[in-house]
């Protein structure tokens, strides 16, 4: 355990205390509620632990920039072009010929 000092907006803290009081009937669970909120934002550790339980080794999360860099190169035309051509053919087949 660690004792921590924080600067929090008065209104936000008052609303949070009210919420904890409504939920538990006292303010004794204030610290555990703050800890639960902080833990809920640390998803990466939980995901990594679950993958390891399944037998997958993980090296942690990667950034969106790293993801773009590692993305494989496309092999062929973009799907938009293929779909556009398919629609063009379908429309041409349904038009009456004169």
MOPAC internal coordinates of N, CA, C and O (Angstrom, degrees):
PM7 1SCF
backbone

  N    0.0000 0     0.00 0     0.00 0    0    0    0
  C    1.4572 1     0.00 0     0.00 0    1    0    0
  C    1.5224 1   109.20 1     0.00 0    2    1    0
  O    1.2310 1   121.47 1   -30.03 1    3    2    1
  N    1.3189 1   114.79 1   149.97 1    3    2    1
  C    1.4571 1   121.16 1   177.93 1    5    3    2
  C    1.5186 1   108.75 1  -135.54 1    6    5    3
  O    1.2310 1   121.10 1   -39.92 1    7    6    5
  N    1.2976 1   115.51 1   140.08 1    7    6    5
  C    1.4534 1   120.15 1   175.49 1    9    7    6
  C    1.5209 1   107.25 1   -91.41 1   10    9    7
  O    1.2310 1   120.80 1   -49.56 1   11   10    9
  N    1.3464 1   116.07 1   130.44 1   11   10    9
  C    1.4542 1   121.35 1  -173.31 1   13   11   10
  C    1.5203 1   109.20 1  -129.80 1   14   13   11
  O    1.2310 1   120.73 1   -37.97 1   15   14   13
  N    1.3187 1   116.21 1   142.03 1   15   14   13
  C    1.4658 1   121.85 1   173.84 1   17   15   14
  C    1.5094 1   108.30 1  -108.98 1   18   17   15
  O    1.2310 1   120.69 1   -45.43 1   19   18   17
  N    1.3272 1   116.29 1   134.57 1   19   18   17
  C    1.4588 1   121.91 1  -179.18 1   21   19   18
  C    1.5153 1   110.06 1  -131.47 1   22   21   19
  O    1.2310 1   120.92 1   -27.26 1   23   22   21
  N    1.3170 1   115.85 1   152.74 1   23   22   21
  C    1.4570 1   121.60 1   171.50 1   25   23   22
  C    1.5180 1   107.16 1  -105.57 1   26   25   23
  O    1.2310 1   120.77 1   -63.85 1   27   26   25
  N    1.3379 1   116.14 1   116.15 1   27   26   25
  C    1.4646 1   122.06 1  -177.16 1   29   27   26
  C    1.5205 1   108.26 1  -129.99 1   30   29   27
  O    1.2310 1   120.78 1   -37.19 1   31   30   29
  N    1.3096 1   116.11 1   142.81 1   31   30   29
  C    1.4533 1   122.57 1   177.11 1   33   31   30
  C    1.5282 1   109.75 1   -53.81 1   34   33   31
  O    1.2310 1   120.28 1   -43.67 1   35   34   33
  N    1.3375 1   117.07 1   136.33 1   35   34   33
  C    1.4766 1   121.25 1  -176.35 1   37   35   34
  C    1.5238 1   112.71 1   -59.19 1   38   37   35
  O    1.2310 1   120.67 1   136.14 1   39   38   37
  N    1.3184 1   116.33 1   -43.86 1   39   38   37
  C    1.4689 1   119.71 1  -178.17 1   41   39   38
  C    1.5294 1   111.28 1   -65.53 1   42   41   39
  O    1.2310 1   120.93 1   138.34 1   43   42   41
  N    1.3244 1   115.83 1   -41.66 1   43   42   41
  C    1.4635 1   120.30 1   179.78 1   45   43   42
  C    1.5239 1   109.94 1   -63.67 1   46   45   43
  O    1.2310 1   120.30 1   136.00 1   47   46   45
  N    1.3378 1   117.02 1   -44.00 1   47   46   45
  C    1.4553 1   120.66 1  -179.81 1   49   47   46
  C    1.5314 1   111.20 1   -65.18 1   50   49   47
  O    1.2310 1   120.53 1   139.95 1   51   50   49
  N    1.3294 1   116.59 1   -40.05 1   51   50   49
  C    1.4634 1   119.96 1   179.19 1   53   51   50
  C    1.5256 1   110.60 1   -63.46 1   54   53   51
  O    1.2310 1   120.07 1   137.24 1   55   54   53
  N    1.3407 1   117.48 1   -42.76 1   55   54   53
  C    1.4648 1   120.49 1   178.63 1   57   55   54
  C    1.5216 1   111.26 1   -65.61 1   58   57   55
  O    1.2310 1   120.42 1   140.80 1   59   58   57
  N    1.3365 1   116.81 1   -39.20 1   59   58   57
  C    1.4578 1   120.26 1   178.68 1   61   59   58
  C    1.5302 1   110.53 1   -63.99 1   62   61   59
  O    1.2310 1   120.47 1   136.25 1   63   62   61
  N    1.3323 1   116.70 1   -43.75 1   63   62   61
  C    1.4707 1   120.46 1   178.17 1   65   63   62
  C    1.5269 1   110.96 1   -61.28 1   66   65   63
  O    1.2310 1   120.39 1   137.94 1   67   66   65
  N    1.3360 1   116.86 1   -42.06 1   67   66   65
  C    1.4654 1   120.42 1   177.53 1   69   67   66
  C    1.5251 1   110.97 1   -60.59 1   70   69   67
  O    1.2310 1   120.76 1   137.38 1   71   70   69
  N    1.3237 1   116.16 1   -42.62 1   71   70   69
  C    1.4642 1   121.12 1  -179.95 1   73   71   70
  C    1.5193 1   110.98 1   -62.78 1   74   73   71
  O    1.2310 1   120.37 1   136.24 1   75   74   73
  N    1.3241 1   116.90 1   -43.76 1   75   74   73
  C    1.4710 1   120.89 1   178.58 1   77   75   74
  C    1.5215 1   109.87 1   -64.42 1   78   77   75
  O    1.2310 1   120.22 1   138.86 1   79   78   77
  N    1.3215 1   117.18 1   -41.14 1   79   78   77
  C    1.4722 1   120.69 1   179.88 1   81   79   78
  C    1.5299 1   110.48 1   -64.12 1   82   81   79
  O    1.2310 1   120.26 1   137.98 1   83   82   81
  N    1.3339 1   117.11 1   -42.02 1   83   82   81
  C    1.4702 1   120.03 1   177.86 1   85   83   82
  C    1.5260 1   111.69 1   -62.58 1   86   85   83
  O    1.2310 1   121.17 1   139.76 1   87   86   85
  N    1.3217 1   115.36 1   -40.24 1   87   86   85
  C    1.4574 1   120.60 1  -176.06 1   89   87   86
  C    1.5290 1   112.13 1   -72.37 1   90   89   87
  O    1.2310 1   119.97 1   138.40 1   91   90   89
  N    1.3433 1   117.66 1   -41.60 1   91   90   89
  C    1.4636 1   121.07 1  -172.44 1   93   91   90
  C    1.5281 1   114.39 1  -111.86 1   94   93   91
  O    1.2310 1   119.72 1   166.79 1   95   94   93
  N    1.3221 1   118.13 1   -13.21 1   95   94   93
  C    1.4594 1   120.11 1  -179.47 1   97   95   94
  C    1.5158 1   113.59 1    83.28 1   98   97   95
  O    1.2310 1   119.98 1   178.04 1   99   98   97
  N    1.3221 1   117.64 1    -1.96 1   99   98   97
  C    1.4649 1   122.46 1   175.37 1  101   99   98
  C    1.5251 1   107.98 1  -157.47 1  102  101   99
  O    1.2310 1   121.04 1    -3.42 1  103  102  101
  N    1.3323 1   115.62 1   176.58 1  103  102  101
  C    1.4517 1   120.18 1   179.61 1  105  103  102
  C    1.5307 1   111.93 1  -101.11 1  106  105  103
  O    1.2310 1   120.16 1  -168.97 1  107  106  105
  N    1.3295 1   117.31 1    11.03 1  107  106  105
  C    1.4619 1   120.94 1  -178.97 1  109  107  106
  C    1.5251 1   112.68 1   -66.49 1  110  109  107
  O    1.2310 1   120.08 1   156.87 1  111  110  109
  N    1.3080 1   117.45 1   -23.13 1  111  110  109
  C    1.4660 1   121.98 1  -178.34 1  113  111  110
  C    1.5331 1   112.19 1   -95.56 1  114  113  111
  O    1.2310 1   120.06 1  -166.89 1  115  114  113
  N    1.3164 1   117.50 1    13.11 1  115  114  113
  C    1.4510 1   122.08 1  -177.12 1  117  115  114
  C    1.5281 1   111.45 1   -57.98 1  118  117  115
  O    1.2310 1   120.01 1   131.15 1  119  118  117
  N    1.3129 1   117.58 1   -48.85 1  119  118  117
  C    1.4656 1   121.22 1  -179.54 1  121  119  118
  C    1.5209 1   111.79 1   -63.83 1  122  121  119
  O    1.2310 1   120.37 1   138.05 1  123  122  121
  N    1.3221 1   116.91 1   -41.95 1  123  122  121
  C    1.4632 1   119.14 1  -178.76 1  125  123  122
  C    1.5287 1   111.11 1   -67.54 1  126  125  123
  O    1.2310 1   119.71 1   147.73 1  127  126  125
  N    1.3213 1   118.16 1   -32.27 1  127  126  125
  C    1.4605 1   120.75 1   176.75 1  129  127  126
  C    1.5293 1   111.20 1   -69.12 1  130  129  127
  O    1.2310 1   120.00 1   139.55 1  131  130  129
  N    1.3264 1   117.61 1   -40.45 1  131  130  129
  C    1.4643 1   120.77 1   176.50 1  133  131  130
  C    1.5224 1   109.24 1   -63.47 1  134  133  131
  O    1.2310 1   120.31 1   136.41 1  135  134  133
  N    1.3278 1   117.01 1   -43.59 1  135  134  133
  C    1.4649 1   120.90 1   178.97 1  137  135  134
  C    1.5281 1   111.20 1   -62.53 1  138  137  135
  O    1.2310 1   120.16 1   139.32 1  139  138  137
  N    1.3306 1   117.29 1   -40.68 1  139  138  137
  C    1.4663 1   120.86 1   178.65 1  141  139  138
  C    1.5284 1   110.99 1   -63.02 1  142  141  139
  O    1.2310 1   120.29 1   138.76 1  143  142  141
  N    1.3233 1   117.05 1   -41.24 1  143  142  141
  C    1.4628 1   120.42 1   177.65 1  145  143  142
  C    1.5207 1   111.70 1   -64.38 1  146  145  143
  O    1.2310 1   120.42 1   137.61 1  147  146  145
  N    1.3242 1   116.80 1   -42.39 1  147  146  145
  C    1.4644 1   119.93 1   178.36 1  149  147  146
  C    1.5233 1   110.88 1   -65.67 1  150  149  147
  O    1.2310 1   120.06 1   139.21 1  151  150  149
  N    1.3057 1   117.48 1   -40.79 1  151  150  149
  C    1.4649 1   121.31 1   179.49 1  153  151  150
  C    1.5218 1   111.45 1   -64.20 1  154  153  151
  O    1.2310 1   120.49 1   144.35 1  155  154  153
  N    1.3162 1   116.67 1   -35.65 1  155  154  153
  C    1.4638 1   119.77 1  -178.86 1  157  155  154
  C    1.5224 1   112.25 1   -66.99 1  158  157  155
  O    1.2310 1   120.24 1   158.88 1  159  158  157
  N    1.3310 1   117.15 1   -21.12 1  159  158  157
  C    1.4610 1   119.74 1   177.97 1  161  159  158
  C    1.5229 1   112.16 1   -86.35 1  162  161  159
  O    1.2310 1   120.03 1   167.18 1  163  162  161
  N    1.3196 1   117.55 1   -12.82 1  163  162  161
  C    1.4595 1   121.87 1  -178.98 1  165  163  162
  C    1.5212 1   109.90 1   -98.45 1  166  165  163
  O    1.2310 1   120.85 1  -112.44 1  167  166  165
  N    1.2980 1   115.97 1    67.56 1  167  166  165
  C    1.4605 1   122.55 1  -173.91 1  169  167  166
  C    1.5264 1   111.91 1   -74.93 1  170  169  167
  O    1.2310 1   120.15 1   147.96 1  171  170  169
  N    1.3113 1   117.31 1   -32.04 1  171  170  169
  C    1.4636 1   121.37 1  -174.11 1  173  171  170
  C    1.5303 1   111.55 1   -55.58 1  174  173  171
  O    1.2310 1   119.83 1   137.24 1  175  174  173
  N    1.3278 1   117.92 1   -42.76 1  175  174  173
  C    1.4615 1   120.91 1  -179.54 1  177  175  174
  C    1.5180 1   111.63 1   -63.14 1  178  177  175
  O    1.2310 1   120.50 1   139.31 1  179  178  177
  N    1.3183 1   116.65 1   -40.69 1  179  178  177
  C    1.4661 1   120.42 1  -179.56 1  181  179  178
  C    1.5205 1   111.33 1   -67.56 1  182  181  179
  O    1.2310 1   120.55 1   137.70 1  183  182  181
  N    1.3302 1   116.55 1   -42.30 1  183  182  181
  C    1.4639 1   120.74 1   179.93 1  185  183  182
  C    1.5218 1   109.73 1   -64.10 1  186  185  183
  O    1.2310 1   120.39 1   135.75 1  187  186  185
  N    1.3238 1   116.87 1   -44.25 1  187  186  185
  C    1.4603 1   121.17 1   179.29 1  189  187  186
  C    1.5216 1   110.45 1   -60.66 1  190  189  187
  O    1.2310 1   119.94 1   136.38 1  191  190  189
  N    1.3254 1   117.71 1   -43.62 1  191  190  189
  C    1.4631 1   121.41 1   179.77 1  193  191  190
  C    1.5218 1   111.30 1   -62.51 1  194  193  191
  O    1.2310 1   119.95 1   139.27 1  195  194  193
  N    1.3259 1   117.70 1   -40.73 1  195  194  193
  C    1.4599 1   120.68 1   179.44 1  197  195  194
  C    1.5242 1   111.91 1   -67.24 1  198  197  195
  O    1.2310 1   120.16 1   139.90 1  199  198  197
  N    1.3276 1   117.30 1   -40.10 1  199  198  197
  C    1.4594 1   119.94 1   176.84 1  201  199  198
  C    1.5303 1   110.69 1   -62.73 1  202  201  199
  O    1.2310 1   120.66 1   139.76 1  203  202  201
  N    1.3293 1   116.34 1   -40.24 1  203  202  201
  C    1.4646 1   119.75 1   179.19 1  205  203  202
  C    1.5208 1   111.13 1   -66.29 1  206  205  203
  O    1.2310 1   119.85 1   145.66 1  207  206  205
  N    1.3321 1   117.89 1   -34.34 1  207  206  205
  C    1.4669 1   121.23 1   175.55 1  209  207  206
  C    1.5253 1   110.76 1   -62.88 1  210  209  207
  O    1.2310 1   120.59 1   145.72 1  211  210  209
  N    1.3293 1   116.48 1   -34.28 1  211  210  209
  C    1.4612 1   121.48 1   179.64 1  213  211  210
  C    1.5299 1   112.28 1   -81.26 1  214  213  211
  O    1.2310 1   120.44 1   174.62 1  215  214  213
  N    1.3317 1   116.76 1    -5.38 1  215  214  213
  C    1.4541 1   120.13 1   178.06 1  217  215  214
  C    1.5180 1   114.56 1    95.43 1  218  217  215
  O    1.2310 1   119.76 1  -170.90 1  219  218  217
  N    1.3126 1   118.06 1     9.10 1  219  218  217
  C    1.4614 1   121.93 1   177.83 1  221  219  218
  C    1.5180 1   109.31 1   -96.72 1  222  221  219
  O    1.2310 1   120.92 1   -45.49 1  223  222  221
  N    1.3132 1   115.85 1   134.51 1  223  222  221
  C    1.4633 1   119.66 1   176.54 1  225  223  222
  C    1.5211 1   108.35 1   -91.32 1  226  225  223
  O    1.2310 1   120.75 1   -45.98 1  227  226  225
  N    1.3047 1   116.16 1   134.02 1  227  226  225
  C    1.4608 1   120.52 1  -178.96 1  229  227  226
  C    1.5203 1   109.50 1  -120.93 1  230  229  227
  O    1.2310 1   121.45 1   -29.01 1  231  230  229
  N    1.3046 1   114.83 1   150.99 1  231  230  229
  C    1.4568 1   120.56 1   177.56 1  233  231  230
  C    1.5182 1   110.32 1  -110.01 1  234  233  231
  O    1.2310 1   120.23 1  -164.43 1  235  234  233
  N    1.3275 1   117.16 1    15.57 1  235  234  233
  C    1.4545 1   121.02 1  -178.94 1  237  235  234
  C    1.5133 1   112.02 1    93.52 1  238  237  235
  O    1.2310 1   120.80 1     0.46 1  239  238  237
  N    1.2853 1   116.08 1  -179.54 1  239  238  237
  C    1.4664 1   121.63 1  -177.72 1  241  239  238
  C    1.5226 1   109.98 1   -81.65 1  242  241  239
  O    1.2310 1   121.44 1   -25.50 1  243  242  241
  N    1.3174 1   114.86 1   154.50 1  243  242  241
  C    1.4617 1   120.00 1   175.60 1  245  243  242
  C    1.5195 1   108.45 1  -116.85 1  246  245  243
  O    1.2310 1   121.12 1   -22.60 1  247  246  245
  N    1.3018 1   115.46 1   157.40 1  247  246  245
  C    1.4665 1   120.04 1  -178.53 1  249  247  246
  C    1.5200 1   109.81 1   -78.61 1  250  249  247
  O    1.2310 1   120.70 1   -14.35 1  251  250  249
  N    1.3258 1   116.26 1   165.65 1  251  250  249
  C    1.4588 1   120.68 1   178.69 1  253  251  250
  C    1.5283 1   110.80 1   -64.38 1  254  253  251
  O    1.2310 1   120.04 1   148.26 1  255  254  253
  N    1.3229 1   117.53 1   -31.74 1  255  254  253
  C    1.4613 1   121.19 1   177.13 1  257  255  254
  C    1.5262 1   109.94 1   -64.65 1  258  257  255
  O    1.2310 1   120.18 1   134.69 1  259  258  257
  N    1.3359 1   117.27 1   -45.31 1  259  258  257
  C    1.4671 1   121.04 1   178.35 1  261  259  258
  C    1.5235 1   111.00 1   -64.23 1  262  261  259
  O    1.2310 1   120.87 1   143.78 1  263  262  261
  N    1.3143 1   115.94 1   -36.22 1  263  262  261
  C    1.4633 1   120.22 1   178.46 1  265  263  262
  C    1.5237 1   110.76 1   -63.17 1  266  265  263
  O    1.2310 1   120.07 1   134.95 1  267  266  265
  N    1.3337 1   117.47 1   -45.05 1  267  266  265
  C    1.4656 1   121.40 1   178.02 1  269  267  266
  C    1.5255 1   110.71 1   -62.15 1  270  269  267
  O    1.2310 1   120.57 1   140.07 1  271  270  269
  N    1.3318 1   116.52 1   -39.93 1  271  270  269
  C    1.4666 1   119.96 1  -178.81 1  273  271  270
  C    1.5283 1   111.45 1   -66.93 1  274  273  271
  O    1.2310 1   119.80 1   145.65 1  275  274  273
  N    1.3112 1   117.99 1   -34.35 1  275  274  273
  C    1.4712 1   122.24 1  -177.12 1  277  275  274
  C    1.5254 1   113.15 1   -88.12 1  278  277  275
  O    1.2310 1   120.16 1   172.40 1  279  278  277
  N    1.3234 1   117.30 1    -7.60 1  279  278  277
  C    1.4591 1   120.93 1  -178.29 1  281  279  278
  C    1.5257 1   109.87 1   -63.15 1  282  281  279
  O    1.2310 1   119.90 1   -46.48 1  283  282  281
  N    1.3388 1   117.80 1   133.52 1  283  282  281
  C    1.4607 1   119.28 1  -178.76 1  285  283  282
  C    1.5295 1   111.30 1   -67.81 1  286  285  283
  O    1.2310 1   121.33 1   -27.46 1  287  286  285
  N    1.3242 1   115.06 1   152.54 1  287  286  285
  C    1.4624 1   120.42 1   178.66 1  289  287  286
  C    1.5289 1   109.42 1   -71.91 1  290  289  287
  O    1.2310 1   120.66 1   -33.52 1  291  290  289
  N    1.3153 1   116.34 1   146.48 1  291  290  289
  C    1.4600 1   120.96 1   179.32 1  293  291  290
  C    1.5165 1   110.19 1   -69.43 1  294  293  291
  O    1.2310 1   121.28 1   -37.27 1  295  294  293
  N    1.3267 1   115.15 1   142.73 1  295  294  293
  C    1.4701 1   120.18 1   177.02 1  297  295  294
  C    1.5137 1   107.68 1  -114.68 1  298  297  295
  O    1.2310 1   120.13 1   -89.58 1  299  298  297
  N    1.2819 1   117.35 1    90.42 1  299  298  297
  C    1.4489 1   121.16 1  -179.72 1  301  299  298
  C    1.5142 1   111.06 1   121.33 1  302  301  299
  O    1.2310 1   121.03 1     2.46 1  303  302  301
  N    1.3233 1   115.64 1  -177.54 1  303  302  301
  C    1.4699 1   119.22 1  -177.46 1  305  303  302
  C    1.5331 1   111.21 1   -72.61 1  306  305  303
  O    1.2310 1   120.69 1   -24.08 1  307  306  305
  N    1.3206 1   116.29 1   155.92 1  307  306  305
  C    1.4658 1   119.70 1   177.21 1  309  307  306
  C    1.5324 1   110.86 1   -63.44 1  310  309  307
  O    1.2310 1   120.80 1   -29.60 1  311  310  309
  N    1.3233 1   116.07 1   150.40 1  311  310  309
  C    1.4650 1   120.71 1  -177.43 1  313  311  310
  C    1.5304 1   111.75 1   -61.47 1  314  313  311
  O    1.2310 1   119.61 1   149.45 1  315  314  313
  N    1.3319 1   118.34 1   -30.55 1  315  314  313
  C    1.4640 1   120.46 1   179.76 1  317  315  314
  C    1.5247 1   110.63 1   -60.17 1  318  317  315
  O    1.2310 1   120.83 1   137.64 1  319  318  317
  N    1.3344 1   116.02 1   -42.36 1  319  318  317
  C    1.4638 1   120.25 1  -179.12 1  321  319  318
  C    1.5294 1   110.42 1   -66.08 1  322  321  319
  O    1.2310 1   120.17 1   139.16 1  323  322  321
  N    1.3214 1   117.27 1   -40.84 1  323  322  321
  C    1.4672 1   120.95 1  -179.74 1  325  323  322
  C    1.5324 1   110.37 1   -64.26 1  326  325  323
  O    1.2310 1   120.55 1   134.76 1  327  326  325
  N    1.3256 1   116.55 1   -45.24 1  327  326  325
  C    1.4697 1   120.75 1  -179.19 1  329  327  326
  C    1.5218 1   110.58 1   -65.89 1  330  329  327
  O    1.2310 1   120.35 1   138.17 1  331  330  329
  N    1.3359 1   116.94 1   -41.83 1  331  330  329
  C    1.4624 1   120.55 1   179.05 1  333  331  330
  C    1.5268 1   110.33 1   -59.73 1  334  333  331
  O    1.2310 1   120.29 1   137.44 1  335  334  333
  N    1.3261 1   117.06 1   -42.56 1  335  334  333
  C    1.4615 1   121.35 1   179.31 1  337  335  334
  C    1.5310 1   110.99 1   -65.99 1  338  337  335
  O    1.2310 1   120.28 1   139.35 1  339  338  337
  N    1.3253 1   117.07 1   -40.65 1  339  338  337
  C    1.4691 1   120.44 1   178.46 1  341  339  338
  C    1.5280 1   110.56 1   -62.28 1  342  341  339
  O    1.2310 1   120.47 1   137.24 1  343  342  341
  N    1.3242 1   116.71 1   -42.76 1  343  342  341
  C    1.4679 1   120.57 1   179.32 1  345  343  342
  C    1.5295 1   110.66 1   -65.74 1  346  345  343
  O    1.2310 1   120.47 1   138.68 1  347  346  345
  N    1.3288 1   116.71 1   -41.32 1  347  346  345
  C    1.4534 1   120.96 1   179.70 1  349  347  346
  C    1.5305 1   110.26 1   -60.68 1  350  349  347
  O    1.2310 1   120.04 1   137.75 1  351  350  349
  N    1.3311 1   117.54 1   -42.25 1  351  350  349
  C    1.4627 1   121.36 1   178.49 1  353  351  350
  C    1.5171 1   111.22 1   -64.79 1  354  353  351
  O    1.2310 1   120.85 1   137.49 1  355  354  353
  N    1.3494 1   115.98 1   -42.51 1  355  354  353
  C    1.4637 1   120.23 1  -179.29 1  357  355  354
  C    1.5198 1   111.10 1   -63.87 1  358  357  355
  O    1.2310 1   120.12 1   137.60 1  359  358  357
  N    1.3155 1   117.38 1   -42.40 1  359  358  357
  C    1.4637 1   121.63 1   178.82 1  361  359  358
  C    1.5251 1   109.62 1   -65.78 1  362  361  359
  O    1.2310 1   119.94 1   137.85 1  363  362  361
  N    1.3280 1   117.71 1   -42.15 1  363  362  361
  C    1.4649 1   121.00 1  -179.74 1  365  363  362
  C    1.5132 1   110.87 1   -63.52 1  366  365  363
  O    1.2310 1   119.59 1   145.89 1  367  366  365
  N    1.3267 1   118.38 1   -34.11 1  367  366  365
  C    1.4667 1   121.27 1  -179.67 1  369  367  366
  C    1.5360 1   112.23 1   -72.79 1  370  369  367
  O    1.2310 1   120.26 1   150.95 1  371  370  369
  N    1.3252 1   117.10 1   -29.05 1  371  370  369
  C    1.4623 1   119.87 1  -178.07 1  373  371  370
  C    1.5198 1   112.92 1   -87.05 1  374  373  371
  O    1.2310 1   119.60 1   163.88 1  375  374  373
  N    1.3269 1   118.36 1   -16.12 1  375  374  373
  C    1.4720 1   120.32 1   179.38 1  377  375  374
  C    1.5269 1   110.03 1   -72.43 1  378  377  375
  O    1.2310 1   120.22 1   -40.26 1  379  378  377
  N    1.3083 1   117.19 1   139.74 1  379  378  377
  C    1.4731 1   119.09 1   178.01 1  381  379  378
  C    1.5303 1   110.22 1   -69.26 1  382  381  379
  O    1.2310 1   121.27 1   -37.33 1  383  382  381
  N    1.3066 1   115.18 1   142.67 1  383  382  381
  C    1.4727 1   120.44 1  -179.97 1  385  383  382
  C    1.5125 1   109.11 1   -96.36 1  386  385  383
  O    1.2310 1   120.17 1   -45.12 1  387  386  385
  N    1.2910 1   117.28 1   134.88 1  387  386  385
  C    1.4655 1   120.43 1  -179.13 1  389  387  386
  C    1.4820 1   112.39 1  -122.99 1  390  389  387
  O    1.2310 1   120.10 1   180.00 1  391  390  389

